[in-house]
Amino acid sequence: MIKRVAIIVTLSIVVGLSCKRGPTQQQASALVPTTASPAAVTSLDYVTDDAKVIDEASRKQLEATLAAFKARKHIDFAVVTVSTTDDQSTYDVSLYLARKRKDSLNENNVSGLLLLVAVDNRSWHLQITRNLEPHLTKELLTNLSTPMTDSFREKRYGEGIIKYVNAVIAELDPKFIAESTKNTKNS
């Protein structure tokens, strides 16, 4: 039986930059990074902020949201920031990290998403499992990213990531964000 790979959407948007990929880069994207510094990310929690760009309040809010979402929908969603992906593409590094996270969780029936933000590269990529593809099309994810990229331009990374994570979750479970906000206010 062929193992299903935990990715489907290839969505790389370079914020503020336009770049062309030549044939060499396209071939290299099929490789999984083994030595790039982002691949050295040792821990993959719900929020892994190696770039140190997410403020503490935003990190706590993201962790609580992502843990509650996983408990409710059995969808694991992780956020990773790195300063740079060095000579690796954001896609390659996010793929590597998504596979690493899936292997470390040892949960076969859990869908997954991993958002990688490479700050100095000014790029990001969202890896998603195949079964979420009908709900999260490339066009939809691109449209949802506008508030995030606007916040990134102003160096408000935590705020931008929260906006994007909430928008993606709202597509998968429209009631979740409203209920979470209501529960937080009542606490």
N, C-alpha and C positions, 0 to 999 in steps of 0.2 A: 504494500500500500504506500502510495506516495505521501510523504509528509506535507502538510499544508504550511506554506511559509506565512509568517505573521505580518505580511505587508500587502498592500494593494495599491494604495494611492501614491503616486509619485508627484509630490507637490513641493516644489522648491521655488520659493520666491525670494529674490534678492531685493532687499529693501533699499531703495535709493540708488541702486546700481543696476546696470543692465550688463549681462555678460553673455558671451556666445560660447557654446561648448563645441570644441573641435572633435574630430573622430577619436583622438587619443583619450580625451576626457570621457567620452561616452563609453569606450571600452573599459576604462579604469573603473567606472561606476559599478561594474559587475563584481568587483573584488571587495572582499570584506577587509576593512582595515585591521592590521595587526600591530602596527607600531606607532601610529599617530597618537599624539598626546591625549586627545579626547578618548581614545580607546582605553586609556589608562584610568578612566573613571572607575574607582574601586567600589563605590556603593551606588546602588540605584534604588533610592527611596521614592516615595511619591514625588518629592521635589528634591532634585540634586542640583544645587546652585554652585557649580565649580567656578563660574565667572564672577560670583559675588555681586550680582546686580539686583537681587530680589530682597527687598527689605523684610525684616522679621515678621511684621504684621501680615504682609502679603503671603509670605511662606507658610505661616500658620493657617491662614485662611485657605490657601490652596490645598494643603495637606488634609485639612478637615473635609473640604469639599470632595477631594478625590477619594478619600477613604469611605465617606458616606455613599458616594456614587458607586463604588465597587461593591459595597455591601448590598445596595439596593438593586443594581442591574447586572452584577457579575461581569463588569467591564473594568479592566485595570487600565488606568490612565496615569502616565508618569510624565513629568516635566524635567528636562535636563537643560542647564545652561553651561556653555563652555566659552572661554574667551575666543578660541579659534579652533578650526578643524585642520589647521596647518595645510598641507597639500591635498588632503582628502576632501571630497565633496560632502556637503551637509547631508545629502541623501545616504552616502556610504556609511558615515558615522552614525546616523540615526538608525539605519538598518542593523548595524553591528550592536548598538546599545539595546534596540528592541529585542533582538534575539537573545542577548545576554540576560535581559530582564525576564523574558519568558522562561529561559532555562532555569533561572534562579528561583522563580515562583513555583515551579513544578505543579502547575494547575492546568490540566488539559482542557477543561471546559470554560475557560475564561477568555473572553475577547480582550483585545488590547489596543491601546493607543500610546504613542510616545511622541511628545513634542520636544524637538531639539532646537534650541536657539543658540546660534554661534554669533556672539556679540561683535567681535572684531571683523568677522566675515560679512556682517550685516545680512545674515541669511537665517532661514529657519526651515524646518521640514517636519511634517507630521506623518508618522508611520501608523497605519491602521491594519487590523486583521481583515482578512478577506470577507468575513461575514458582515462587516459593517459597511462595506463598499456601497450597497444600494442606498444606504441612509446618508452617507457622507461622500458625495461626488466631488470631483476636483473643482468644478465650478462653484458649488456651494461653499467648500472650504476656502476658496479664494475670496469669495464675497464676505465670508465671516471674518476674514483676517484684517480687513481695513482698520477697524478700531485698534487692533493690536499694533499694526505697523505704524499707525499715527502716534501711539504712545511711545513706541520705540524711538521714533525720530526725536522725541523730547526727552529721551533717556529715562523714561518711566517704565522700566521693564516689568516689574511686579504687576503694576496696574494693567499693562498691555496683555500679559500672560493670563491674568485673571479674566479679562474681557473675552479673550479667545477661548479659554477653557470653558467658561460659562456658556458661550455661544454654541460650542460643539456639544456640550452636555445637553443644552436645551433642544438641540436637534434630535438627540437620541431619547430624551425623556423630558418633554415640555413642562411637566409639572414639578420636576426635581428642583430647579433653581428657585421657583416661587415658594415651594415648601421649605427649602433650606433657609431662604431669607426670612420667612415668617417664623421659623423655629429659632433662628438666631436672635431675632428681635424680642421674642418671648422669653428668652433665657436671662 
